[in-house]
Amino acid sequence: MTAYPMQPNLKIGDRVKVTEQDITGEIVRWDGAKAVVLDDDFHNWAEEWEEGTLIFRVELLEKEGSDA
């Protein structure tokens, strides 16, 4: 699992929540300094051909189950 250097507590495969939003999912890869998150609810909004990922700055993410 690859951690992001500026946020070493986050790595590919981690379950995260977007702060102040009702979005949760799993980090599937990095896009430069941003995390690509597979949205748990992508079936509700993504088209059949879409991947269902969203891209966020790491400062907006917290590990699920974390009190951070």
C-alpha positions in Angstrom: 0.0 0.0 0.0 1.4 3.4 -1.0 1.1 6.3 1.5 0.9 9.9 0.4 4.0 11.7 1.7 2.2 14.8 3.0 -0.5 12.7 4.7 1.4 9.5 5.8 -1.7 8.3 7.7 -3.6 7.9 4.4 -2.8 5.2 1.9 -4.3 3.3 -1.0 -7.0 1.0 0.3 -7.9 3.2 3.3 -11.6 3.9 3.9 -12.1 7.7 4.2 -14.9 10.3 4.8 -14.9 13.7 3.2 -15.1 16.3 5.9 -18.4 18.2 6.1 -19.9 16.1 3.3 -21.8 12.9 3.3 -19.2 11.1 1.0 -17.4 8.0 2.0 -15.3 5.5 0.1 -11.9 3.9 -0.5 -8.7 5.5 -1.8 -8.0 3.7 -5.0 -5.0 5.7 -6.3 -3.2 9.1 -6.2 -3.6 11.9 -8.7 -0.6 14.0 -8.0 -1.3 15.5 -4.6 -4.9 14.4 -4.5 -6.6 11.2 -3.5 -8.9 9.4 -6.0 -11.8 7.9 -3.9 -14.2 5.3 -5.1 -17.5 6.7 -3.8 -19.6 4.1 -1.8 -22.7 5.5 -3.4 -21.5 5.8 -7.0 -24.4 3.5 -8.1 -26.7 6.4 -7.2 -25.2 8.9 -9.5 -22.6 7.4 -11.9 -23.6 6.4 -15.5 -23.0 2.8 -16.5 -19.7 3.7 -18.2 -18.3 5.9 -15.3 -15.8 4.6 -12.8 -17.5 6.2 -9.8 -14.5 8.0 -8.4 -14.1 11.5 -7.1 -10.9 13.4 -6.5 -10.2 15.3 -3.3 -7.3 17.2 -1.6 -6.0 15.1 1.2 -6.7 17.9 3.7 -10.4 17.2 3.2 -10.2 13.5 4.1 -10.2 11.7 7.3 -9.9 8.0 7.9 -13.2 6.3 8.7 -13.5 5.5 12.3 -10.9 8.2 13.1 -11.8 11.0 15.6 -9.5 13.4 13.7 
